Amino acid sequence: MLYREAGDFKTSYVDDSQTFPIKFDRWRYYAVLAVAFLVVPFVINDYWANAVLLPFLIYAIAAIGLNILTGYCGQVSLGTGGFMAVGAYACYKLMTAFPDVNITFHIIAAGFITAAVGVVFGLPSLRIKGFYLAVATLAAQFFLVWLFNRVSWFYNYSASGQINAPERQLFGVNITGPNTEAWATYLFCLVFVVASAWIARNLTRGALGRRWMAIRDMDIAAEIIGVNPLSAKLTAFAVSSFFVGISGALFFAVYLGAVEVGEAFGIQKSFLVLFMIIIGGLGSIFGSFAGAAFMVLLPVLLKNTLVGGLGWPTDLAAHIEFMIVGILIMTFLIAEPHGLAQLWRLAKEKLRLWPFPY
């Protein structure tokens, strides 16, 4: 009785094409946004911000970007860490070169720079696909990390090779630097997450998203019916890299504050984001959030339970985490390829038919 669309009819195409056609879904979405913007900033502390919320928000943007490329367009990529590094270093160079410009514009500009780099490395997708494309993007990952390590111009000729985010303010509140407030950095990242999800959702539901999905399902048939594979694949790489670049810029400037490319944006970062969309669900914006939440909360839960509660060694807890993630990835790939997003959809369908779920 709580979750029905009976009587929730539409009288126009605009109403019928809403993202949330059922009123209950819309009000739930508004309630989540209200809690995120109006409640969480007043109860958040440094631990929750640095251990849970900021990583979740930043990884969610990266997962949205990779999901557009892999989940919606079917182009496998293992270069997410390298593209995050492009966003981070582009943001650093912009912050040091234009210190008077608002940090928001630096992060957005870093996203556009990463989009241009993504288009360049997306060119092989016009000739190869599948495993071979994954190897090509893996090569991009190693090349970008090598480039930022070897060319000292990218880190302003620092002797340590590390980049440090200068202190920047927004409305008189520190967003980057050593003296930041947890609620301020959280809200700053939250705005980017909401905007990214809104843009990605509208893109995937529009004509561009349909072209991406046609290429994903069968590229030859899509080309026959008039879909240009050149524009479809390169726009997918551009949009995906834009979101990944924004996440890399936030990861560096707002979350860590200082990074070294090999440690912060190595190949493990690419696999981490890939695991997020596999567990969360390919081809789903909600799945990007679900996968990011799972992969961020799992280490925190294991650390607090096994290390803090049971007194187990930290390295043992880390190995158990790898085992759990590996088992879950195999389980989802075999039993539920659409991940947590599909389980959520099935739960809603059963709720709609309650008390007679199939």
N, C-alpha and C positions, 0 to 999 in steps of 0.2 A: 504493500500500500504506500510505501514511502518513495518508491522509485518507479514511476510509470510515466509514459508519454500520452496516455489516454486524455483527450481533451486539449493536448498541447499541439493544436493544429496550426498550420501556417497559411497565410493568405497572400504571400508574395514570394517571388524567387529569392529576394534578398533575405527574407526570414528563413527560407528553407535551406539556404546555403551557409548558415551560421556555423561557426566552429563548434559551438555547443548547442545543438538544436533542442535539447531537453532542458527545461527551466532549472531542474534540480542540479544539473551539471554546471550551468552558468552560475547559480548562486553558490555552489561549492567552490568554484573557481574564484569568485569575488571574495569569499570568506578566507581562502588561503592567502590571497593577496593582502587582505586587510590584516591578517595576523602577521604576515611577513613584514609589512611596512609599519604597522602601528603598535605591535606588541613585542616582537622579537628585539627591536633596537633598545627597548627599555629593560630587558631582562638578560641581555647578552653580556658575557664577560670575555676576558682574553682567551681563556682556555677553549670555550665553545667556538669562538671566532676562528682561532688559529688551528684547532684540531678538527673541526667539523664543518662549520658553515662556509668559511672562505674557500677551502679546498672543494667542497661540494659545488658551490656556485661557479667557480672557475672551471672545474672539470666538466660541469654540465654544458658550458658553452663549447668547450672542445669536443664533447661527445655529440652535440648538435651538429657541429661542423662536419665531423667524420661521418655521422649518420646520413647527412645529405649526400655525401659522395659515395659511400658504400651501401647504405640502406636504401636510398631512393634512386641513385643512378647506377648502382651495381659495379662501381669502380673500386677495387680493393686497394687500400693504401696502408703502407707501413712507415710513412714519413711524417706522422703527426708531431712527434717530438721535434723534428727539424723545423717544421713550420711554426711551432710554438717558439722555437729559438729565434726565428726570423722576426716574429712579432715582438719578442722581448728586446732584441738588439736594436730593432727599428725604433721602438719606444725610447730606449736609452739614448740613442743618437739624437732623436728629436728633442728629448728633454734637456740634453746638454747643449744642443745647438740653438734652441729657441726657449730660453728659460722663462720668458714672459708669457708664453702661450699657455692656455688652460690645459691641464693634464688630460681632460676629456678628449680634446682634439688630438693630442698626441696618441692616445690609445686608438682612436678611430683611424687616424692616419697610418698607424702601424698595421691595422687590419687591412687597409687598402694596399700597402706595400707587400704584405704577405700574400694577398690575392694575386698580385702581379707575378710574384715568384711562383705561386701555385700553378698559374697558367703555363709558365715556362716548363715546369716539371710535369705538367699534365699533357704535354704534347705527345709523349709516347703512347698515351691511351688511344690515340687515333689509329695506331697500328697493332698494338698488343692489348691483351686483356687477361683477366684471371691471374694465375700464378705468375706469369711473366710481368704483368703490370705491378704486382706486389713486389717483385724483385727490383723493378725499376724505381719504385718509390722508396724501397729500402736503400738503394744506392743514393737517392736524394738525401735521405736521413744522414747517412755517413758523410756525404759530401758537405752538407751544411754545417754539421758539427765540426768537421775538419776546417772548414773555411773560417768559422768564428774563433777557432782555436789558433789558427796560424796567422791570420791577417790582423795585426795589432791595431789597425785603424778602427776596427769595430769596437774595441774596448778602450779607445782613446789612449793607446800606448801605455796602459797601466802595467807596472812590473809584475803584478800578481796574475794578470789575465782575467781578473774578476770585474764585473760591472756592478756598480752600486747606484741605487735610485736616489736622485737628489730629492730634497724635501720640497713638496708641492702642497698647496692649499686649495681648497674649494669652499667658497663662502666663509672664509676665515678659519676653516678647520683643516688640520693636517690630514692628507690622504696618503702621502708617501713619506718616507723618512723614519727616523727612530721614535718620534713622539706622536704616534697616531692613536686614535681612539677606536675601540673595537666596533662600536655602533656606526661610526663614520665609514670605515672601510667596508663594513658589511652592507650598508645602504648603497655605497658607491658601486660595489659589485652586483648587488641585487638589481639595480636599475639596468645595468648592461645585460643581465640574464633575462629579465622580463622583455626588454627590447629585442634581444636576439631570438627568444622563443617566439615572440609575436611576428617578427619578420620571417623566420624560418617556416612557421606554420602557414602564413599566407603565401609564401613562395611555393611550398609543396602542394598546396591546394589549388594553385592556379595553373595557367597554361604551361609555364616553365616546369613546374613539378610533374605535370603529365608527360612532358617530353622526357624528363629524367627517368620516370618509371617505364616509359616505353623502351628506352635504351636498355634499362636494367632487365626487363622481361625478355626481349628479343631484339637485338640491335638491327639485324637485317630486316626484319618485318617493320620495325620503326622507320628505317630509311625508306622502305618501299612506300609507306603511307605518307611520306613527306617530312619526317623529322630529320633535321640536319644533325648528324652525329658530331660534326666538328663543333658547332655552337653549343649543343647539349652537353657534351663532355667537358668542354673548356669552361662553360659557365658553372657547371657543378664543381670543378676544381677551384674556380675563382671564389664562389660563394663559400665553399667549405673552408678554403684557406683563409678567407676573411674572418670567419668566426674563430678558427684556430689561432690566427694571429692576435685577435683581441684577447683570447684566453691566455696566450703566452705573455702579452704585455701586462695583463692584470697579475698573472702569476709572478712575474718579476717585480713590477713596480709596487703593487699593493700588498701582495702576500709575503714574498720572501724578502724583498728589498735589496738583496745582493745575491748574484748567481754566478756560477761557473758552468759554461755550456755543457761540458762533458758529464757533469754530475746531475744537473737539473734537467737537461733536455736530451738525455741519451736514448738508446733504443728501448729501454724499459718504459719510457714515457709513452712511446708509440704503442707498445703492447698493452699498457694499462688502459689507454683510451679505447683501443680496439676491444678489450675485454668488457669494457663498460657497455658498448653498444651491442655486443653479443649477448650478454646477460640481460641487459635492459630490453632489448628488442630492436632488430633492424627495421628501418622504415617507419619509425615512430618517434615523434618529438617527446612524448611522455616516457618512452623507453630510454631516451638519453638521460632524463632526470633520474629515472629509477635505477639505471645502471651506475650513474655517478654516485647516487646516494648509497647504493650497496657497496661499491668499491671503496668509498671513503669511510663508511661506518664499520665495515668488517674489521679492518686493522685496529680501530679504536676499541671495538667490542672485545676482540681477542686480547688486546693488551690489558684492558681493565679486568677481564675475567681470568685469563690464564696467568698473566704476570702479576697484576695487582692483587687479585683475589686468591689464587692458588699458589703463588710464589714460583711459578715456572720460569726457567731462563728465557731471556728475550729472544735469543736465536732460535730456540725451540718453537716459541710462538710464531716467529716469522716463517719457519718451515711449515708449520701447520696451516698458516694462512695461504701459502703457495699451494699446498695440497687441496685445501677447500676450494680455492678458485679454480684449480685445474679440474677437479671433479665436477664443479658446477658448470664449467664451460662445456665439458663433454656431455653432461646431462642435458643442457639446454640445446646443444647442437643436434642431439639424437631425439630427445623426447619433445622438446618445445623450441623449435628454431626461432620463433618470434619472441622468446624471452618473457620477462616479467610483464611487458605491455600486453601480451596475449593473455596471460593469466588474469590480469586486471580486467580485460574485456570480457573474458568468460565469467568472472565473478559478477560483473554488472549485468550480464545476460541472465544469469541465474537469479539475481536479485529482482530483475524485472518480471520473471516468471514465478516468483515466490508466492504461495507456498508449494508450487508444483514445479521445481526446477528439473530440467532434464538431466 
